[in-house]
């Protein structure tokens, strides 16, 4: 289940690590992921303005393709979330998985054979019951699953705030390649 209405419409979280690409490769998805990826050096460019010739290049923590290929059959990718999520969703649905958007977990109860979850459709308010073998709480620092289980959060839960600006501009003439 996912509380948002669909997959991301924003190209955030673009870095896909070498290990993640190995997993995607094992699932047969590497080519589809790379089809929506773009080539860029694993560096950040810090300058006073976008057109400034004076800048500092800072590594982003990803290996170069040559470094990755020395230890792996694949390389990291820069694949925006608005491309990657639909690829993953389509793959998940090939297994007959029931994927529900705009849905929240209201409650759950575990017994010896699995979990019974009560879900709420955010648009209609309708509740449904789902029986599953497992419940995975992959819902971040403010996890309702973890909270309901009484598992405390360790460490800071609000590290930064981000503002994203998406624009297209022909900057190569002023900023170079």
Rosetta silent file (secondary structure, phi, psi, omega in degrees, C-alpha in Angstrom):
SEQUENCE: XXXXXXXXXXXXXXXXXXXXXXXXXXXXXXXXXXXXXXXXXXXXXXXXXXXXXXXXXXXXXXXXXXXXXXXXXXXXXXXXXXXXXXXXXXXXXXXXXXXXXXXXXXXXXXXXXXXXXXXXXXXXXXXXXXXXXXXXXXXXXXXXXXXXXXXXXXXXXXXXXXXXXXXXXXXXXXXXX
SCORE:     score description
SCORE:     0.000 S_00000001
   1 L     0.000  154.251  179.586    0.000    0.000    0.000 S_00000001
   2 L  -144.311  131.634 -177.598    1.063    3.585   -0.585 S_00000001
   3 L   -73.694  -24.372  176.993   -0.583    6.685    0.831 S_00000001
   4 L   -74.366  161.702 -175.444    0.234    8.783   -2.247 S_00000001
   5 L   -73.701  -15.041 -179.480   -2.091    8.641   -5.277 S_00000001
   6 L  -174.301 -166.935  177.081    0.518    7.063   -7.534 S_00000001
   7 L   -69.256  165.622 -177.191    4.183    6.805   -8.270 S_00000001
   8 L   -60.720  140.367  174.309    6.333    9.900   -7.900 S_00000001
   9 L  -101.468    2.458 -178.433    5.889   12.650  -10.475 S_00000001
  10 L  -110.636  143.620 -178.727    9.177   14.267   -9.419 S_00000001
  11 L   -85.648   45.320 -178.992   12.649   13.222  -10.596 S_00000001
  12 L   -84.516  176.114  176.504   14.085   13.156   -7.065 S_00000001
  13 L    49.527   58.579 -172.072   16.345   10.484   -5.530 S_00000001
  14 L   -82.505  -20.424 -175.627   18.218    9.955   -8.784 S_00000001
  15 E   -78.638  122.050  176.916   21.237    8.020   -7.512 S_00000001
  16 E  -115.832  114.523 -173.402   20.968    4.239   -7.917 S_00000001
  17 L   -66.658  165.633  177.560   23.918    2.477   -6.295 S_00000001
  18 H   -58.121  -45.800 -178.754   25.982   -0.288   -7.829 S_00000001
  19 H   -61.833  -41.691  178.457   24.434   -2.858   -5.454 S_00000001
  20 H   -64.654  -39.509  177.764   20.899   -1.761   -6.334 S_00000001
  21 H   -65.769  -32.698  175.010   21.738   -1.985  -10.032 S_00000001
  22 H   -62.479  -42.640  178.511   23.052   -5.524   -9.417 S_00000001
  23 H   -64.844  -46.595  179.262   19.676   -6.451   -7.904 S_00000001
  24 H   -61.842  -37.053  176.422   17.771   -4.776  -10.757 S_00000001
  25 H   -62.442  -43.953  178.560   20.011   -6.609  -13.222 S_00000001
  26 H   -61.495  -29.517  177.807   19.156   -9.911  -11.506 S_00000001
  27 L   -85.450   -2.238 -178.917   15.460   -9.107  -11.965 S_00000001
  28 L    80.229   20.914 -174.934   16.036   -8.396  -15.670 S_00000001
  29 L  -107.410   -2.142 -174.431   15.332   -4.668  -15.259 S_00000001
  30 H   -55.861  -47.741 -177.889   18.746   -3.095  -15.839 S_00000001
  31 H   -62.909  -39.484  179.759   18.104   -2.127  -19.471 S_00000001
  32 H   -67.962  -37.333  177.684   14.687   -0.637  -18.652 S_00000001
  33 H   -67.124  -45.589 -178.819   16.137    1.380  -15.777 S_00000001
  34 H   -66.854  -24.121  178.629   19.020    2.633  -17.910 S_00000001
  35 H   -62.432  -27.174  178.498   16.577    3.598  -20.685 S_00000001
  36 L  -107.050    6.671 -179.843   15.342    6.433  -18.444 S_00000001
  37 E   -88.727  167.318  174.527   18.694    7.227  -16.870 S_00000001
  38 L  -130.831  153.679 -177.573   21.059    9.939  -17.961 S_00000001
  39 L   -87.484  130.256  174.540   24.834   10.028  -18.113 S_00000001
  40 L  -158.017  154.023  175.443   26.625   12.325  -15.725 S_00000001
  41 L   -70.785  146.968 -179.655   29.778   12.212  -13.688 S_00000001
  42 L   -78.243   58.221 -176.451   29.194   11.232  -10.043 S_00000001
  43 E  -136.390  153.413  170.887   30.129   14.745   -8.923 S_00000001
  44 E  -104.015  144.030  177.829   28.407   17.869   -7.677 S_00000001
  45 E  -109.974  119.247 -179.409   29.365   21.217   -9.162 S_00000001
  46 E  -112.114  121.765 -178.574   29.355   24.093   -6.702 S_00000001
  47 E  -147.836  163.544 -179.600   29.623   27.594   -8.148 S_00000001
  48 L   -64.802  -38.998  175.239   28.386   31.093   -7.424 S_00000001
  49 L  -136.505  165.364  178.128   26.063   30.964  -10.453 S_00000001
  50 L   -61.529  -30.768 -177.019   25.095   28.277  -12.947 S_00000001
  51 L   -93.352   -2.118 -176.632   27.139   30.030  -15.619 S_00000001
  52 L   -65.191  129.351  177.705   30.202   30.698  -13.454 S_00000001
  53 L   -73.951  -21.896  179.014   33.414   29.251  -14.896 S_00000001
  54 L   -87.926  123.011 -178.527   34.863   29.049  -11.370 S_00000001
  55 E  -153.648  167.593  174.102   33.585   26.028   -9.522 S_00000001
  56 E  -120.974  131.984  176.768   34.481   23.231   -7.133 S_00000001
  57 E   -97.188  129.652 -177.370   33.731   19.619   -8.003 S_00000001
  58 E  -122.078  127.226  177.689   32.691   17.454   -5.056 S_00000001
  59 E   -63.711  144.538  179.944   32.381   13.645   -5.236 S_00000001
  60 L   -96.709    3.315  178.275   28.894   12.308   -4.462 S_00000001
  61 L    92.702    1.424  176.533   30.113    8.998   -3.061 S_00000001
  62 L   -97.423  143.396  176.476   29.415    6.915   -6.161 S_00000001
  63 L   -73.367  158.708  171.600   32.258    5.115   -7.931 S_00000001
  64 L   -69.884  167.065  178.053   33.127    5.903  -11.512 S_00000001
  65 H   -58.369  -41.317 -179.021   32.052    3.321  -14.090 S_00000001
  66 H   -63.346  -42.374  178.734   35.631    2.011  -14.229 S_00000001
  67 H   -64.703  -42.181 -179.544   35.791    1.608  -10.429 S_00000001
  68 H   -66.076  -43.801 -176.752   32.430   -0.178  -10.312 S_00000001
  69 H   -67.340  -16.870  176.318   33.261   -2.527  -13.201 S_00000001
  70 L   -70.609  -20.825 -176.299   36.411   -3.650  -11.371 S_00000001
  71 L  -129.677   -1.643 -174.377   34.201   -5.357   -8.745 S_00000001
  72 L  -146.895  155.687  175.912   30.758   -5.699  -10.348 S_00000001
  73 L   -79.666   -1.147 -177.652   29.123   -6.645  -13.645 S_00000001
  74 L  -140.755  178.270 -177.615   27.255   -3.313  -13.622 S_00000001
  75 L  -128.715  162.692  174.656   27.642    0.344  -12.717 S_00000001
  76 L   -62.744  165.987  179.403   25.634    2.872  -10.735 S_00000001
  77 E  -136.537  155.499  171.194   22.952    4.815  -12.570 S_00000001
  78 E  -110.553   90.622 -176.159   21.371    8.219  -12.417 S_00000001
  79 E  -121.254  111.396 -176.514   17.766    7.203  -12.906 S_00000001
  80 L   -62.222  148.546 -176.410   15.147    9.639  -11.655 S_00000001
  81 H   -58.187  -35.437 -179.720   12.459    8.366   -9.306 S_00000001
  82 H   -70.106  -13.131  171.545    9.646    9.306  -11.697 S_00000001
  83 H   -95.955  -45.253 -174.082   11.152    6.817  -14.172 S_00000001
  84 H   -66.126  -43.940 -177.525   12.326    4.115  -11.748 S_00000001
  85 H   -59.875  -45.490  176.796    9.117    3.725   -9.736 S_00000001
  86 H   -62.533  -33.915  176.348    6.888    2.880  -12.745 S_00000001
  87 H   -62.752  -46.082  179.610    9.482    0.318  -13.902 S_00000001
  88 H   -66.056  -40.342  179.848    9.412   -1.310  -10.446 S_00000001
  89 H   -63.173  -45.883  179.125    5.612   -1.121  -10.249 S_00000001
  90 H   -60.686  -41.572  178.520    5.140   -2.805  -13.627 S_00000001
  91 H   -63.955  -44.547  179.440    7.562   -5.557  -12.587 S_00000001
  92 H   -59.647  -40.434 -178.614    5.779   -6.054   -9.263 S_00000001
  93 H   -68.850  -20.181  177.118    2.428   -6.388  -11.013 S_00000001
  94 L   -65.886  -16.515  178.387    3.769   -9.230  -13.191 S_00000001
  95 L   -92.216    4.975 -178.635    3.604  -11.354  -10.021 S_00000001
  96 L    76.658   21.008 -178.095   -0.127  -10.651   -9.610 S_00000001
  97 L   -72.174  136.677  176.101    0.543   -8.354   -6.677 S_00000001
  98 L   -84.538  105.247  179.922   -2.322   -6.200   -5.406 S_00000001
  99 L  -104.799  125.353 -177.863   -0.829   -2.683   -5.333 S_00000001
 100 L  -121.683  121.551  174.475   -3.011   -0.005   -3.752 S_00000001
 101 L   -95.995  166.411 -179.309   -2.328    3.709   -3.974 S_00000001
 102 L    53.094   39.944 -176.837   -4.068    6.394   -1.895 S_00000001
 103 E  -132.748  139.867  178.417   -4.355    3.800    0.851 S_00000001
 104 E  -124.207  153.387  175.539   -3.247    3.854    4.470 S_00000001
 105 E   -83.662  118.840  178.371   -2.769    1.202    7.111 S_00000001
 106 E   -88.538  -44.384  179.484   -5.261    1.785    9.919 S_00000001
 107 E  -160.651  167.023  176.253   -4.409   -1.187   12.108 S_00000001
 108 E  -154.425  157.394  178.937   -2.971   -4.677   12.042 S_00000001
 109 E  -142.703  128.730  179.963   -2.895   -7.794   14.142 S_00000001
 110 E  -101.119  142.372  172.369   -0.376  -10.602   13.967 S_00000001
 111 E  -132.578 -168.024 -174.166   -1.048  -14.224   14.855 S_00000001
 112 L   -65.264  -22.642 -175.916    0.858  -17.480   14.415 S_00000001
 113 L  -112.483   -3.320  179.247    0.177  -17.710   10.666 S_00000001
 114 E   161.139 -154.684 -173.387    0.323  -14.106    9.471 S_00000001
 115 E  -131.466  135.649  171.992   -1.037  -10.602    9.710 S_00000001
 116 E  -107.460  122.191 -177.302   -4.530   -9.165    9.313 S_00000001
 117 E  -115.848  141.196  173.306   -4.426   -5.523    8.234 S_00000001
 118 E  -104.224  121.734 -178.650   -7.212   -2.962    8.067 S_00000001
 119 E  -110.488  149.833  177.779   -6.673   -0.545    5.169 S_00000001
 120 E  -124.084  125.455  174.099   -8.415    2.749    4.469 S_00000001
 121 E   -75.259  120.410 -174.521   -8.897    4.171    0.985 S_00000001
 122 L   -66.783  -28.509 -178.466   -7.995    7.856    1.364 S_00000001
 123 L   -78.691  -44.787 -173.980  -10.394    9.034   -1.350 S_00000001
 124 L  -100.176  -19.996 -175.291  -13.527    7.156   -0.311 S_00000001
 125 L    80.398   -0.365 -179.031  -12.826    6.366    3.344 S_00000001
 126 L   -69.771  140.221  179.204  -13.787    2.742    2.685 S_00000001
 127 E  -102.062  147.766  174.592  -12.078    0.134    4.838 S_00000001
 128 E  -140.784  156.960  179.471  -10.909   -3.267    3.690 S_00000001
 129 E  -110.759  134.329  179.395   -9.275   -6.224    5.377 S_00000001
 130 E  -127.112  132.838  176.448   -6.186   -7.897    3.944 S_00000001
 131 E  -105.911  131.347 -178.956   -4.643  -11.107    5.165 S_00000001
 132 E  -143.916  161.158  177.044   -0.919  -11.611    4.478 S_00000001
 133 L   -73.707  -32.856 -175.821    1.963  -13.745    5.629 S_00000001
 134 L  -138.142  158.507  169.664    4.074  -10.684    6.429 S_00000001
 135 L  -128.095  123.290  179.301    3.806   -6.954    7.037 S_00000001
 136 L  -110.958  122.266  177.952    6.814   -4.860    6.074 S_00000001
 137 L   -94.221   91.899  178.388    6.968   -1.337    7.442 S_00000001
 138 L  -108.659   51.628 -172.094    8.970    0.577    4.843 S_00000001
 139 L  -117.288   30.017  166.786    7.404    3.877    5.786 S_00000001
 140 L    78.932 -168.600 -174.793   10.346    5.952    6.957 S_00000001
 141 L   -62.423  -29.155 -179.353   11.364    7.714   10.135 S_00000001
 142 L  -102.133   40.052 -174.088    7.770    8.384   11.185 S_00000001
 143 L   -59.915  120.767  175.260    6.741    4.746   10.655 S_00000001
 144 H   -71.756  -30.790  178.076    3.263    3.970   11.912 S_00000001
 145 H   -64.653  -50.360  179.598    4.114    0.257   11.756 S_00000001
 146 H   -60.831  -43.311 -179.338    7.155    0.685   14.006 S_00000001
 147 H   -62.208  -43.114 -179.588    5.224    2.939   16.391 S_00000001
 148 H   -66.907  -25.229  177.864    2.350    0.428   16.696 S_00000001
 149 H   -87.441   -5.906 -179.870    4.857   -2.311   17.486 S_00000001
 150 L    76.429   22.226  179.214    6.481   -0.155   20.177 S_00000001
 151 L   -91.534  118.496 -176.859    9.852   -0.089   18.412 S_00000001
 152 L   -74.080  154.827  174.587   11.603    3.205   19.192 S_00000001
 153 L   -86.945  130.990  175.977   13.320    5.378   16.607 S_00000001
 154 L  -107.356  132.876  179.590   17.038    5.802   17.245 S_00000001
 155 L    92.700  176.611 -178.056   18.747    8.901   15.962 S_00000001
 156 L   -69.388  140.607  178.621   17.434   12.079   14.429 S_00000001
 157 L  -107.696   -0.811  178.380   14.200   11.803   12.455 S_00000001
 158 L  -139.662   91.522 -173.619   14.369   15.213   10.780 S_00000001
 159 L   -88.591  -38.907 -175.862   17.788   15.786    9.291 S_00000001
 160 L  -154.635  167.363  169.842   17.154   18.343    6.578 S_00000001
 161 L  -122.137  142.463 -176.471   14.554   20.108    4.506 S_00000001
 162 L  -122.172  148.478  170.033   14.782   20.168    0.745 S_00000001
 163 L  -126.427  126.108  179.681   13.445   22.367   -1.990 S_00000001
 164 L  -106.866  137.849  174.574   13.551   20.975   -5.507 S_00000001
 165 L  -126.007  122.744 -179.612   13.508   23.085   -8.625 S_00000001
 166 L  -109.745  121.938  178.231   13.124   21.357  -11.954 S_00000001
 167 L  -148.602  160.030  175.806   13.998   23.326  -15.060 S_00000001
 168 L  -120.972  130.620  179.923   15.439   22.796  -18.507 S_00000001
 169 L  -153.024  144.247  178.353   17.944   25.246  -19.927 S_00000001
 170 L   -80.673   80.060 -174.097   20.680   25.112  -22.588 S_00000001
 171 L   -89.969  -10.352 -175.629   23.541   25.753  -20.145 S_00000001
 172 H   -60.763  -28.414  178.763   26.354   23.948  -21.963 S_00000001
 173 H   -65.510  -31.900 -176.941   27.209   27.141  -23.848 S_00000001
 174 H  -105.982  -26.837 -176.830   27.960   28.985  -20.598 S_00000001
 175 H  -105.203  -10.788 -177.721   28.824   26.214  -18.130 S_00000001
 176 L    81.344 -177.046 -177.713   30.622   23.764  -20.450 S_00000001
 177 L   -73.485    0.000    0.000   30.140   20.023  -20.544 S_00000001
